[in-house]
Amino acid sequence: MIVAFAHTTPSLLAGRKTRTRRKWKDVHAARVQKVIDRQGMLDAWDFSPRVKPMRLRQGLSAPRKVGVIRPLRLVREAIGQMPDGDYEPEGFAYLWEQGLTIWGQDPQDAFDGWRAWGGVYWVLDFAFRTEAVSPLSGQEPRATASVLPPAFSR
């Protein structure tokens, strides 16, 4: 089982991302909870392997495993109740410090917009162990995007 981090991969690799929110189906969340219960690990990828053909056509790197995460806690939460303090564990503070954007926006604007979007997410706290990779793997500096992230899809 994998978790892909896409735009927040730089924060993950720097050790500054320890929480992620996902629009998982309950059945998938139950599988993740089983991993937590047995104190297992999940593979951490920069991008989902399913996007490999698209990335290669665009001249970008193929998705790759960047390490493993040990999931610690999984809860459901309305995104509108995400506290300001989650700016750091979600990895947005690191992106801002590095001059990177997320979803084509300044990290603070993206964080506030995400929270305002609404919906209920699974919140996963985790510990990360890296493999030898580039510190900015997963995102080109000052990348722009013209579409909303998958989490914003309805």
PyMOL CGO cylinders between C-alpha atoms (Angstrom):
from pymol import cmd
from pymol.cgo import CYLINDER

trace = [
    CYLINDER, 0.00, 0.00, 0.00, 1.34, 3.44, -0.90, 0.3, 1, 1, 1, 1, 1, 1,
    CYLINDER, 1.34, 3.44, -0.90, 0.71, 7.08, -0.04, 0.3, 1, 1, 1, 1, 1, 1,
    CYLINDER, 0.71, 7.08, -0.04, 1.70, 9.61, -2.72, 0.3, 1, 1, 1, 1, 1, 1,
    CYLINDER, 1.70, 9.61, -2.72, 2.65, 13.11, -1.55, 0.3, 1, 1, 1, 1, 1, 1,
    CYLINDER, 2.65, 13.11, -1.55, 2.95, 14.98, -4.88, 0.3, 1, 1, 1, 1, 1, 1,
    CYLINDER, 2.95, 14.98, -4.88, 3.22, 18.73, -4.16, 0.3, 1, 1, 1, 1, 1, 1,
    CYLINDER, 3.22, 18.73, -4.16, 4.30, 18.30, -0.52, 0.3, 1, 1, 1, 1, 1, 1,
    CYLINDER, 4.30, 18.30, -0.52, 7.11, 15.83, -1.25, 0.3, 1, 1, 1, 1, 1, 1,
    CYLINDER, 7.11, 15.83, -1.25, 9.80, 18.47, -0.54, 0.3, 1, 1, 1, 1, 1, 1,
    CYLINDER, 9.80, 18.47, -0.54, 8.35, 18.99, 2.97, 0.3, 1, 1, 1, 1, 1, 1,
    CYLINDER, 8.35, 18.99, 2.97, 8.19, 15.24, 3.52, 0.3, 1, 1, 1, 1, 1, 1,
    CYLINDER, 8.19, 15.24, 3.52, 11.83, 14.74, 2.50, 0.3, 1, 1, 1, 1, 1, 1,
    CYLINDER, 11.83, 14.74, 2.50, 12.92, 17.60, 4.76, 0.3, 1, 1, 1, 1, 1, 1,
    CYLINDER, 12.92, 17.60, 4.76, 11.20, 15.92, 7.72, 0.3, 1, 1, 1, 1, 1, 1,
    CYLINDER, 11.20, 15.92, 7.72, 8.69, 18.76, 8.03, 0.3, 1, 1, 1, 1, 1, 1,
    CYLINDER, 8.69, 18.76, 8.03, 5.53, 16.90, 6.95, 0.3, 1, 1, 1, 1, 1, 1,
    CYLINDER, 5.53, 16.90, 6.95, 4.04, 14.60, 9.57, 0.3, 1, 1, 1, 1, 1, 1,
    CYLINDER, 4.04, 14.60, 9.57, 0.32, 14.85, 8.73, 0.3, 1, 1, 1, 1, 1, 1,
    CYLINDER, 0.32, 14.85, 8.73, -1.72, 14.37, 5.59, 0.3, 1, 1, 1, 1, 1, 1,
    CYLINDER, -1.72, 14.37, 5.59, -5.40, 14.65, 4.76, 0.3, 1, 1, 1, 1, 1, 1,
    CYLINDER, -5.40, 14.65, 4.76, -7.01, 12.32, 2.26, 0.3, 1, 1, 1, 1, 1, 1,
    CYLINDER, -7.01, 12.32, 2.26, -10.41, 11.85, 0.62, 0.3, 1, 1, 1, 1, 1, 1,
    CYLINDER, -10.41, 11.85, 0.62, -10.28, 8.10, 1.17, 0.3, 1, 1, 1, 1, 1, 1,
    CYLINDER, -10.28, 8.10, 1.17, -13.26, 5.81, 1.07, 0.3, 1, 1, 1, 1, 1, 1,
    CYLINDER, -13.26, 5.81, 1.07, -14.04, 4.23, 4.44, 0.3, 1, 1, 1, 1, 1, 1,
    CYLINDER, -14.04, 4.23, 4.44, -12.92, 0.80, 3.21, 0.3, 1, 1, 1, 1, 1, 1,
    CYLINDER, -12.92, 0.80, 3.21, -9.47, 2.16, 2.34, 0.3, 1, 1, 1, 1, 1, 1,
    CYLINDER, -9.47, 2.16, 2.34, -9.21, 3.98, 5.67, 0.3, 1, 1, 1, 1, 1, 1,
    CYLINDER, -9.21, 3.98, 5.67, -10.01, 0.66, 7.39, 0.3, 1, 1, 1, 1, 1, 1,
    CYLINDER, -10.01, 0.66, 7.39, -7.04, -0.92, 5.57, 0.3, 1, 1, 1, 1, 1, 1,
    CYLINDER, -7.04, -0.92, 5.57, -4.79, 1.90, 6.77, 0.3, 1, 1, 1, 1, 1, 1,
    CYLINDER, -4.79, 1.90, 6.77, -6.12, 1.44, 10.32, 0.3, 1, 1, 1, 1, 1, 1,
    CYLINDER, -6.12, 1.44, 10.32, -5.10, -2.24, 10.14, 0.3, 1, 1, 1, 1, 1, 1,
    CYLINDER, -5.10, -2.24, 10.14, -1.56, -1.13, 9.27, 0.3, 1, 1, 1, 1, 1, 1,
    CYLINDER, -1.56, -1.13, 9.27, -1.62, 1.19, 12.29, 0.3, 1, 1, 1, 1, 1, 1,
    CYLINDER, -1.62, 1.19, 12.29, -2.90, -1.62, 14.53, 0.3, 1, 1, 1, 1, 1, 1,
    CYLINDER, -2.90, -1.62, 14.53, -0.09, -3.96, 13.53, 0.3, 1, 1, 1, 1, 1, 1,
    CYLINDER, -0.09, -3.96, 13.53, 2.47, -1.10, 13.62, 0.3, 1, 1, 1, 1, 1, 1,
    CYLINDER, 2.47, -1.10, 13.62, 3.30, -1.63, 9.97, 0.3, 1, 1, 1, 1, 1, 1,
    CYLINDER, 3.30, -1.63, 9.97, 4.64, 0.65, 7.27, 0.3, 1, 1, 1, 1, 1, 1,
    CYLINDER, 4.64, 0.65, 7.27, 3.33, 2.17, 4.04, 0.3, 1, 1, 1, 1, 1, 1,
    CYLINDER, 3.33, 2.17, 4.04, 5.45, 3.10, 1.04, 0.3, 1, 1, 1, 1, 1, 1,
    CYLINDER, 5.45, 3.10, 1.04, 5.82, 6.86, 0.47, 0.3, 1, 1, 1, 1, 1, 1,
    CYLINDER, 5.82, 6.86, 0.47, 5.95, 7.99, -3.16, 0.3, 1, 1, 1, 1, 1, 1,
    CYLINDER, 5.95, 7.99, -3.16, 6.52, 11.40, -4.68, 0.3, 1, 1, 1, 1, 1, 1,
    CYLINDER, 6.52, 11.40, -4.68, 3.66, 10.83, -7.16, 0.3, 1, 1, 1, 1, 1, 1,
    CYLINDER, 3.66, 10.83, -7.16, 1.25, 7.97, -7.70, 0.3, 1, 1, 1, 1, 1, 1,
    CYLINDER, 1.25, 7.97, -7.70, 2.63, 5.35, -10.08, 0.3, 1, 1, 1, 1, 1, 1,
    CYLINDER, 2.63, 5.35, -10.08, -0.66, 5.69, -11.98, 0.3, 1, 1, 1, 1, 1, 1,
    CYLINDER, -0.66, 5.69, -11.98, 0.46, 9.08, -13.33, 0.3, 1, 1, 1, 1, 1, 1,
    CYLINDER, 0.46, 9.08, -13.33, 3.73, 7.77, -14.80, 0.3, 1, 1, 1, 1, 1, 1,
    CYLINDER, 3.73, 7.77, -14.80, 2.66, 7.91, -18.47, 0.3, 1, 1, 1, 1, 1, 1,
    CYLINDER, 2.66, 7.91, -18.47, 1.37, 11.48, -18.13, 0.3, 1, 1, 1, 1, 1, 1,
    CYLINDER, 1.37, 11.48, -18.13, 4.54, 12.66, -16.32, 0.3, 1, 1, 1, 1, 1, 1,
    CYLINDER, 4.54, 12.66, -16.32, 6.79, 11.06, -18.90, 0.3, 1, 1, 1, 1, 1, 1,
    CYLINDER, 6.79, 11.06, -18.90, 4.83, 12.66, -21.79, 0.3, 1, 1, 1, 1, 1, 1,
    CYLINDER, 4.83, 12.66, -21.79, 5.36, 16.03, -20.07, 0.3, 1, 1, 1, 1, 1, 1,
    CYLINDER, 5.36, 16.03, -20.07, 9.10, 15.41, -19.78, 0.3, 1, 1, 1, 1, 1, 1,
    CYLINDER, 9.10, 15.41, -19.78, 8.95, 15.06, -15.99, 0.3, 1, 1, 1, 1, 1, 1,
    CYLINDER, 8.95, 15.06, -15.99, 10.52, 12.37, -13.85, 0.3, 1, 1, 1, 1, 1, 1,
    CYLINDER, 10.52, 12.37, -13.85, 8.77, 9.05, -13.35, 0.3, 1, 1, 1, 1, 1, 1,
    CYLINDER, 8.77, 9.05, -13.35, 7.07, 8.61, -9.97, 0.3, 1, 1, 1, 1, 1, 1,
    CYLINDER, 7.07, 8.61, -9.97, 9.25, 6.89, -7.40, 0.3, 1, 1, 1, 1, 1, 1,
    CYLINDER, 9.25, 6.89, -7.40, 9.30, 5.57, -3.91, 0.3, 1, 1, 1, 1, 1, 1,
    CYLINDER, 9.30, 5.57, -3.91, 11.01, 8.08, -1.61, 0.3, 1, 1, 1, 1, 1, 1,
    CYLINDER, 11.01, 8.08, -1.61, 10.77, 6.25, 1.70, 0.3, 1, 1, 1, 1, 1, 1,
    CYLINDER, 10.77, 6.25, 1.70, 8.34, 4.66, 4.10, 0.3, 1, 1, 1, 1, 1, 1,
    CYLINDER, 8.34, 4.66, 4.10, 5.89, 6.05, 6.61, 0.3, 1, 1, 1, 1, 1, 1,
    CYLINDER, 5.89, 6.05, 6.61, 4.72, 4.49, 9.83, 0.3, 1, 1, 1, 1, 1, 1,
    CYLINDER, 4.72, 4.49, 9.83, 1.12, 5.60, 10.28, 0.3, 1, 1, 1, 1, 1, 1,
    CYLINDER, 1.12, 5.60, 10.28, 0.40, 6.61, 13.87, 0.3, 1, 1, 1, 1, 1, 1,
    CYLINDER, 0.40, 6.61, 13.87, -3.17, 7.92, 14.06, 0.3, 1, 1, 1, 1, 1, 1,
    CYLINDER, -3.17, 7.92, 14.06, -6.12, 8.13, 11.69, 0.3, 1, 1, 1, 1, 1, 1,
    CYLINDER, -6.12, 8.13, 11.69, -9.25, 10.23, 12.30, 0.3, 1, 1, 1, 1, 1, 1,
    CYLINDER, -9.25, 10.23, 12.30, -11.99, 11.86, 10.20, 0.3, 1, 1, 1, 1, 1, 1,
    CYLINDER, -11.99, 11.86, 10.20, -12.27, 15.62, 10.27, 0.3, 1, 1, 1, 1, 1, 1,
    CYLINDER, -12.27, 15.62, 10.27, -14.12, 18.35, 8.43, 0.3, 1, 1, 1, 1, 1, 1,
    CYLINDER, -14.12, 18.35, 8.43, -11.50, 20.37, 6.56, 0.3, 1, 1, 1, 1, 1, 1,
    CYLINDER, -11.50, 20.37, 6.56, -13.10, 23.59, 7.79, 0.3, 1, 1, 1, 1, 1, 1,
    CYLINDER, -13.10, 23.59, 7.79, -12.06, 22.59, 11.32, 0.3, 1, 1, 1, 1, 1, 1,
    CYLINDER, -12.06, 22.59, 11.32, -8.40, 22.19, 10.39, 0.3, 1, 1, 1, 1, 1, 1,
    CYLINDER, -8.40, 22.19, 10.39, -6.53, 24.31, 12.94, 0.3, 1, 1, 1, 1, 1, 1,
    CYLINDER, -6.53, 24.31, 12.94, -4.04, 27.02, 11.96, 0.3, 1, 1, 1, 1, 1, 1,
    CYLINDER, -4.04, 27.02, 11.96, -1.38, 24.92, 13.69, 0.3, 1, 1, 1, 1, 1, 1,
    CYLINDER, -1.38, 24.92, 13.69, -1.63, 22.28, 10.94, 0.3, 1, 1, 1, 1, 1, 1,
    CYLINDER, -1.63, 22.28, 10.94, 0.16, 24.64, 8.52, 0.3, 1, 1, 1, 1, 1, 1,
    CYLINDER, 0.16, 24.64, 8.52, 3.47, 23.16, 9.75, 0.3, 1, 1, 1, 1, 1, 1,
    CYLINDER, 3.47, 23.16, 9.75, 2.70, 19.39, 9.98, 0.3, 1, 1, 1, 1, 1, 1,
    CYLINDER, 2.70, 19.39, 9.98, 0.92, 19.51, 6.58, 0.3, 1, 1, 1, 1, 1, 1,
    CYLINDER, 0.92, 19.51, 6.58, 4.20, 20.80, 5.10, 0.3, 1, 1, 1, 1, 1, 1,
    CYLINDER, 4.20, 20.80, 5.10, 3.04, 24.23, 3.96, 0.3, 1, 1, 1, 1, 1, 1,
    CYLINDER, 3.04, 24.23, 3.96, 5.49, 26.18, 6.16, 0.3, 1, 1, 1, 1, 1, 1,
    CYLINDER, 5.49, 26.18, 6.16, 8.47, 24.41, 4.61, 0.3, 1, 1, 1, 1, 1, 1,
    CYLINDER, 8.47, 24.41, 4.61, 7.18, 25.09, 1.08, 0.3, 1, 1, 1, 1, 1, 1,
    CYLINDER, 7.18, 25.09, 1.08, 6.83, 28.79, 1.92, 0.3, 1, 1, 1, 1, 1, 1,
    CYLINDER, 6.83, 28.79, 1.92, 10.34, 28.93, 3.42, 0.3, 1, 1, 1, 1, 1, 1,
    CYLINDER, 10.34, 28.93, 3.42, 11.77, 27.35, 0.25, 0.3, 1, 1, 1, 1, 1, 1,
    CYLINDER, 11.77, 27.35, 0.25, 9.95, 29.75, -2.08, 0.3, 1, 1, 1, 1, 1, 1,
    CYLINDER, 9.95, 29.75, -2.08, 7.79, 26.98, -3.56, 0.3, 1, 1, 1, 1, 1, 1,
    CYLINDER, 7.79, 26.98, -3.56, 4.15, 27.11, -4.53, 0.3, 1, 1, 1, 1, 1, 1,
    CYLINDER, 4.15, 27.11, -4.53, 1.44, 24.53, -4.06, 0.3, 1, 1, 1, 1, 1, 1,
    CYLINDER, 1.44, 24.53, -4.06, -1.43, 24.19, -6.53, 0.3, 1, 1, 1, 1, 1, 1,
    CYLINDER, -1.43, 24.19, -6.53, 0.02, 27.28, -8.27, 0.3, 1, 1, 1, 1, 1, 1,
    CYLINDER, 0.02, 27.28, -8.27, -0.48, 29.43, -5.17, 0.3, 1, 1, 1, 1, 1, 1,
    CYLINDER, -0.48, 29.43, -5.17, 1.46, 30.84, -2.25, 0.3, 1, 1, 1, 1, 1, 1,
    CYLINDER, 1.46, 30.84, -2.25, 1.35, 28.15, 0.48, 0.3, 1, 1, 1, 1, 1, 1,
    CYLINDER, 1.35, 28.15, 0.48, -0.63, 30.31, 2.95, 0.3, 1, 1, 1, 1, 1, 1,
    CYLINDER, -0.63, 30.31, 2.95, -3.25, 31.18, 0.32, 0.3, 1, 1, 1, 1, 1, 1,
    CYLINDER, -3.25, 31.18, 0.32, -3.46, 27.51, -0.71, 0.3, 1, 1, 1, 1, 1, 1,
    CYLINDER, -3.46, 27.51, -0.71, -3.86, 26.39, 2.92, 0.3, 1, 1, 1, 1, 1, 1,
    CYLINDER, -3.86, 26.39, 2.92, -6.61, 28.94, 3.60, 0.3, 1, 1, 1, 1, 1, 1,
    CYLINDER, -6.61, 28.94, 3.60, -8.37, 28.10, 0.33, 0.3, 1, 1, 1, 1, 1, 1,
    CYLINDER, -8.37, 28.10, 0.33, -8.22, 24.39, 1.05, 0.3, 1, 1, 1, 1, 1, 1,
    CYLINDER, -8.22, 24.39, 1.05, -9.76, 24.90, 4.48, 0.3, 1, 1, 1, 1, 1, 1,
    CYLINDER, -9.76, 24.90, 4.48, -12.53, 27.07, 2.98, 0.3, 1, 1, 1, 1, 1, 1,
    CYLINDER, -12.53, 27.07, 2.98, -13.30, 24.49, 0.28, 0.3, 1, 1, 1, 1, 1, 1,
    CYLINDER, -13.30, 24.49, 0.28, -15.07, 22.18, 2.72, 0.3, 1, 1, 1, 1, 1, 1,
    CYLINDER, -15.07, 22.18, 2.72, -15.59, 18.46, 2.92, 0.3, 1, 1, 1, 1, 1, 1,
    CYLINDER, -15.59, 18.46, 2.92, -14.54, 15.69, 5.26, 0.3, 1, 1, 1, 1, 1, 1,
    CYLINDER, -14.54, 15.69, 5.26, -11.08, 14.13, 5.10, 0.3, 1, 1, 1, 1, 1, 1,
    CYLINDER, -11.08, 14.13, 5.10, -9.20, 11.32, 6.76, 0.3, 1, 1, 1, 1, 1, 1,
    CYLINDER, -9.20, 11.32, 6.76, -6.32, 12.84, 8.77, 0.3, 1, 1, 1, 1, 1, 1,
    CYLINDER, -6.32, 12.84, 8.77, -3.24, 10.63, 9.02, 0.3, 1, 1, 1, 1, 1, 1,
    CYLINDER, -3.24, 10.63, 9.02, -0.37, 11.37, 11.41, 0.3, 1, 1, 1, 1, 1, 1,
    CYLINDER, -0.37, 11.37, 11.41, 2.83, 9.50, 10.59, 0.3, 1, 1, 1, 1, 1, 1,
    CYLINDER, 2.83, 9.50, 10.59, 6.57, 9.15, 11.08, 0.3, 1, 1, 1, 1, 1, 1,
    CYLINDER, 6.57, 9.15, 11.08, 8.74, 9.17, 7.95, 0.3, 1, 1, 1, 1, 1, 1,
    CYLINDER, 8.74, 9.17, 7.95, 11.94, 7.36, 7.05, 0.3, 1, 1, 1, 1, 1, 1,
    CYLINDER, 11.94, 7.36, 7.05, 13.56, 8.60, 3.85, 0.3, 1, 1, 1, 1, 1, 1,
    CYLINDER, 13.56, 8.60, 3.85, 15.55, 6.92, 1.13, 0.3, 1, 1, 1, 1, 1, 1,
    CYLINDER, 15.55, 6.92, 1.13, 18.39, 8.70, -0.68, 0.3, 1, 1, 1, 1, 1, 1,
    CYLINDER, 18.39, 8.70, -0.68, 16.65, 11.24, -2.95, 0.3, 1, 1, 1, 1, 1, 1,
    CYLINDER, 16.65, 11.24, -2.95, 16.97, 14.84, -4.06, 0.3, 1, 1, 1, 1, 1, 1,
    CYLINDER, 16.97, 14.84, -4.06, 15.69, 17.39, -1.48, 0.3, 1, 1, 1, 1, 1, 1,
    CYLINDER, 15.69, 17.39, -1.48, 13.25, 18.97, -3.97, 0.3, 1, 1, 1, 1, 1, 1,
    CYLINDER, 13.25, 18.97, -3.97, 11.99, 15.72, -5.46, 0.3, 1, 1, 1, 1, 1, 1,
    CYLINDER, 11.99, 15.72, -5.46, 8.40, 15.90, -6.55, 0.3, 1, 1, 1, 1, 1, 1,
    CYLINDER, 8.40, 15.90, -6.55, 8.18, 19.56, -7.42, 0.3, 1, 1, 1, 1, 1, 1,
    CYLINDER, 8.18, 19.56, -7.42, 10.03, 21.95, -9.61, 0.3, 1, 1, 1, 1, 1, 1,
    CYLINDER, 10.03, 21.95, -9.61, 10.73, 25.33, -7.94, 0.3, 1, 1, 1, 1, 1, 1,
    CYLINDER, 10.73, 25.33, -7.94, 7.98, 27.91, -8.51, 0.3, 1, 1, 1, 1, 1, 1,
    CYLINDER, 7.98, 27.91, -8.51, 5.86, 25.44, -10.43, 0.3, 1, 1, 1, 1, 1, 1,
    CYLINDER, 5.86, 25.44, -10.43, 2.50, 26.73, -11.53, 0.3, 1, 1, 1, 1, 1, 1,
    CYLINDER, 2.50, 26.73, -11.53, -0.76, 24.88, -11.96, 0.3, 1, 1, 1, 1, 1, 1,
    CYLINDER, -0.76, 24.88, -11.96, -3.87, 25.86, -13.84, 0.3, 1, 1, 1, 1, 1, 1,
    CYLINDER, -3.87, 25.86, -13.84, -6.16, 23.28, -12.27, 0.3, 1, 1, 1, 1, 1, 1,
    CYLINDER, -6.16, 23.28, -12.27, -7.33, 22.62, -8.75, 0.3, 1, 1, 1, 1, 1, 1,
    CYLINDER, -7.33, 22.62, -8.75, -5.64, 19.76, -6.87, 0.3, 1, 1, 1, 1, 1, 1,
    CYLINDER, -5.64, 19.76, -6.87, -7.36, 16.37, -6.81, 0.3, 1, 1, 1, 1, 1, 1,
    CYLINDER, -7.36, 16.37, -6.81, -8.48, 17.01, -3.22, 0.3, 1, 1, 1, 1, 1, 1,
    CYLINDER, -8.48, 17.01, -3.22, -10.62, 19.90, -4.55, 0.3, 1, 1, 1, 1, 1, 1,
    CYLINDER, -10.62, 19.90, -4.55, -12.48, 17.76, -7.07, 0.3, 1, 1, 1, 1, 1, 1,
    CYLINDER, -12.48, 17.76, -7.07, -16.11, 17.16, -6.36, 0.3, 1, 1, 1, 1, 1, 1,
]
cmd.load_cgo(trace, "trace")
